[in-house]
């Protein structure tokens, strides 16, 4: 039986980082290259990307902790 929390952690961490960095880049790009109306549209989409990325990173951290706890518990059972 595999550790599903580890698999979720490995998937969500890079995806969250990509979304946060992409959102920051999109926000910087929209501020420097667009006018007021287009800036609002791109600014809102970049804020959504950053928020989703932070959410994925926090859930990935929870899965990492759960994965480590499962590994620690398995090691304890094998030694004892």
trRosetta pair geometry for C-beta under 8 A, 3 or more apart (Angstrom, degrees):
i j d omega theta_ij theta_ji phi_ij phi_ji
2 6 7.7 -110 166 52 89 113
2 7 6.9 49 140 -34 125 125
3 6 4.1 56 103 5 112 114
3 7 7.0 160 97 -12 64 83
3 67 5.5 91 158 -135 129 89
3 70 5.6 158 -128 96 114 145
3 71 7.2 -3 -97 -59 157 85
4 7 5.5 -53 -151 37 42 113
4 8 6.3 41 152 -19 71 104
5 8 5.7 -52 -146 37 34 110
5 9 6.3 38 153 -22 65 106
5 63 4.4 -173 -167 -165 81 80
5 64 7.5 -172 152 -63 102 17
5 66 4.2 -128 -141 95 159 110
5 67 4.0 -159 104 -64 109 82
5 70 6.6 146 37 2 131 137
6 9 5.6 -54 -148 35 31 114
6 10 6.3 30 155 -19 65 106
6 63 7.5 -177 -66 154 19 100
6 67 4.2 116 -68 -133 73 137
7 10 5.9 -53 -146 36 30 110
7 11 6.4 23 156 -14 63 110
8 11 5.9 -62 -148 41 31 107
8 12 5.8 15 163 -11 70 116
8 59 7.8 -78 153 138 118 99
8 60 7.2 -159 132 -114 80 64
8 63 4.4 -122 91 -142 111 159
9 12 6.3 -62 -132 42 24 100
9 13 6.0 27 171 -27 63 112
9 60 5.1 108 -137 -164 60 78
9 63 4.2 -162 -63 106 86 111
9 64 4.5 114 -128 -70 141 73
9 67 5.8 -77 -8 -11 143 146
10 13 6.7 -48 -137 25 19 110
10 14 7.8 5 170 0 51 103
11 14 7.5 -79 -169 40 25 93
11 15 6.5 10 155 -8 64 123
12 15 5.7 -69 -145 47 33 111
12 16 5.8 36 161 -24 72 110
12 56 4.8 -158 -171 -177 95 92
12 57 7.4 -180 142 -82 97 29
12 59 5.9 -91 177 90 161 97
12 60 3.8 -163 98 -78 114 104
12 63 6.8 108 33 29 136 143
13 16 6.0 -57 -146 35 25 109
13 17 6.5 22 158 -16 62 107
13 56 7.8 -175 -82 139 22 96
13 57 6.8 71 -126 -118 56 66
13 60 4.4 151 -67 179 71 155
13 64 7.8 62 -64 -57 125 121
14 17 5.6 -56 -146 39 35 112
14 18 6.2 37 156 -21 68 105
15 18 5.8 -53 -147 35 30 112
15 19 6.4 28 155 -17 63 107
15 53 7.8 -152 129 -121 63 74
15 56 5.6 -93 97 166 98 156
16 19 5.8 -57 -147 38 31 109
16 20 6.3 27 157 -16 67 106
16 52 8.0 -147 -121 127 70 64
16 53 4.6 120 -165 -165 61 65
16 54 7.2 123 -165 -68 109 12
16 55 7.6 -151 -119 70 111 49
16 56 3.4 -162 -82 94 101 107
16 57 3.8 168 151 -54 151 75
16 60 6.0 -125 -1 -5 143 137
17 20 5.9 -55 -144 38 30 107
17 21 6.1 20 162 -9 66 111
17 53 7.0 135 -59 -165 9 114
17 57 7.0 97 -56 -85 62 112
18 21 6.2 -61 -142 45 25 104
18 22 5.8 25 159 -18 64 115
18 53 7.3 -151 72 -116 48 118
19 22 5.7 -57 -137 42 25 111
19 23 6.0 29 160 -22 63 108
19 49 5.0 -153 -173 -180 85 82
19 50 7.2 173 139 -91 86 25
19 52 5.4 -91 171 92 152 96
19 53 3.1 -169 93 -77 104 103
19 56 6.6 95 32 28 140 137
20 23 5.8 -56 -147 35 26 111
20 24 6.5 25 155 -17 63 106
20 49 7.6 176 -87 135 25 84
20 50 5.6 68 -129 -133 62 65
20 53 3.6 -169 -49 128 72 147
20 54 6.4 95 -90 -55 114 67
20 57 7.0 8 -34 -31 135 135
21 24 5.7 -53 -146 37 32 110
21 25 6.3 32 154 -17 65 106
21 53 7.8 180 6 -151 54 162
22 25 5.7 -54 -146 39 31 111
22 26 6.1 31 155 -19 66 107
22 49 5.8 -92 94 164 98 144
22 53 7.7 164 43 -65 90 142
23 26 5.7 -53 -143 38 30 110
23 27 6.3 32 156 -21 64 105
23 46 4.4 129 -163 -170 71 70
23 47 7.0 128 -169 -69 122 13
23 48 7.6 -159 -118 70 124 46
23 49 3.4 -177 -80 93 105 106
23 50 3.6 -160 118 -53 154 76
23 53 6.2 -141 1 3 130 135
24 27 5.7 -53 -147 35 30 112
24 28 6.4 29 154 -16 64 106
24 46 7.3 136 -61 -177 16 116
24 50 6.6 92 -52 -92 69 114
25 28 5.8 -56 -148 38 31 109
25 29 6.1 29 155 -18 66 110
26 29 5.6 -54 -141 40 30 112
26 30 6.1 28 159 -19 65 108
26 42 6.0 -144 166 180 97 98
26 45 6.7 -80 144 99 147 97
26 46 4.0 -168 92 -93 109 111
26 49 6.7 75 34 37 141 149
27 30 6.0 -56 -143 37 27 107
27 31 6.4 27 157 -19 63 107
27 42 7.5 165 -101 134 40 91
27 43 6.2 69 -126 -123 81 64
27 46 4.0 176 -59 131 82 156
27 47 7.4 87 -86 -54 120 64
27 50 7.6 4 -31 -38 132 130
28 31 6.0 -58 -149 35 28 110
28 32 6.3 8 162 -5 64 114
29 32 6.3 -70 -145 45 25 99
29 33 5.8 -19 174 16 66 123
29 42 7.4 -98 90 165 90 144
30 33 6.7 -75 -124 51 21 87
30 34 5.2 -29 -161 25 64 126
30 38 7.1 -147 -153 129 96 83
30 39 5.1 133 156 -133 98 63
30 42 3.4 -176 -105 104 142 134
30 43 5.6 -153 105 -56 146 68
30 46 6.6 -146 10 -17 135 138
31 34 7.7 -25 -65 43 7 85
31 39 6.4 75 -97 -142 43 117
31 43 7.6 79 -64 -85 80 104
34 38 3.9 -114 -175 95 130 114
34 39 4.7 171 94 -64 109 73
34 42 6.3 123 22 19 158 139
35 38 5.6 78 53 27 73 100
35 39 6.5 -127 99 -17 30 100
36 39 5.7 -59 -144 31 23 116
36 40 6.8 27 160 -24 60 101
37 40 6.1 -51 -158 24 32 111
37 41 7.2 26 150 -13 62 103
38 41 5.7 -53 -153 36 41 111
38 42 6.2 28 155 -7 72 109
39 42 6.1 -64 -145 48 30 102
39 43 5.6 35 156 -27 67 114
40 43 5.5 -54 -138 38 25 115
40 44 6.3 25 161 -18 62 105
41 44 6.2 -56 -151 34 25 106
41 45 6.6 18 154 -11 61 108
42 45 5.7 -56 -144 41 35 109
42 46 6.1 33 156 -18 67 107
43 46 5.8 -56 -144 39 28 108
43 47 6.3 31 154 -20 63 106
44 47 5.6 -51 -145 35 32 113
44 48 6.5 34 153 -19 63 103
45 48 5.6 -50 -149 35 34 113
45 49 6.5 36 151 -19 64 104
46 49 5.5 -50 -147 36 37 113
46 50 6.3 37 154 -19 67 103
47 50 5.7 -52 -145 37 32 110
47 51 6.2 33 155 -19 64 107
48 51 5.8 -55 -145 38 30 111
48 52 6.3 27 157 -15 65 108
49 52 5.9 -56 -145 40 29 108
49 53 6.1 31 155 -20 63 110
50 53 5.6 -57 -147 38 29 114
50 54 6.4 29 156 -18 65 105
51 54 5.9 -53 -147 35 30 108
51 55 6.4 32 152 -19 63 106
52 55 5.5 -53 -149 36 33 115
52 56 6.4 32 154 -18 65 105
53 56 5.7 -53 -147 37 32 109
53 57 6.3 31 154 -18 65 106
54 57 5.6 -54 -146 37 32 112
54 58 6.4 30 156 -17 65 105
55 58 6.0 -58 -148 36 29 106
55 59 6.4 21 157 -11 65 107
56 59 6.0 -57 -144 42 31 105
56 60 6.1 36 154 -24 65 108
57 60 5.5 -52 -144 36 30 115
57 61 6.6 36 153 -24 62 101
58 61 5.6 -46 -151 29 35 114
58 62 6.9 37 150 -18 62 100
59 62 5.5 -47 -152 33 40 114
59 63 6.5 38 150 -16 67 104
60 63 5.6 -54 -148 40 35 110
60 64 6.3 41 150 -25 66 103
61 64 5.5 -49 -147 32 33 115
61 65 6.6 34 154 -18 63 102
62 65 5.9 -54 -153 35 32 110
62 66 6.4 29 151 -15 65 107
63 66 5.6 -53 -144 40 35 112
63 67 6.1 40 154 -23 66 106
64 67 5.6 -53 -146 35 29 114
64 68 6.4 29 155 -17 63 105
65 68 5.8 -55 -149 37 30 110
65 69 6.4 31 153 -20 64 106
66 69 5.6 -54 -148 36 32 112
66 70 6.4 33 154 -20 65 104
67 70 5.8 -54 -150 34 31 110
67 71 6.5 30 153 -17 64 106
68 71 5.7 -53 -147 37 34 112
68 72 6.2 34 155 -19 66 107
69 72 5.7 -54 -145 38 31 112
69 73 6.2 32 155 -20 64 107
70 73 5.7 -55 -147 37 30 112
70 74 6.4 32 154 -19 64 105
71 74 5.8 -54 -149 35 31 111
71 75 6.4 30 154 -17 64 106
72 75 5.8 -54 -149 36 31 111
72 76 6.3 33 152 -21 64 107
73 76 5.6 -53 -148 35 32 114
73 77 6.4 31 154 -18 65 105
74 77 5.8 -55 -148 37 31 110
74 78 6.3 29 155 -18 65 107
75 78 5.8 -56 -146 37 31 110
75 79 6.3 19 160 -11 65 111
76 79 6.2 -62 -144 42 26 103
76 80 6.0 -6 167 6 63 122
77 80 6.5 -75 -134 51 22 93
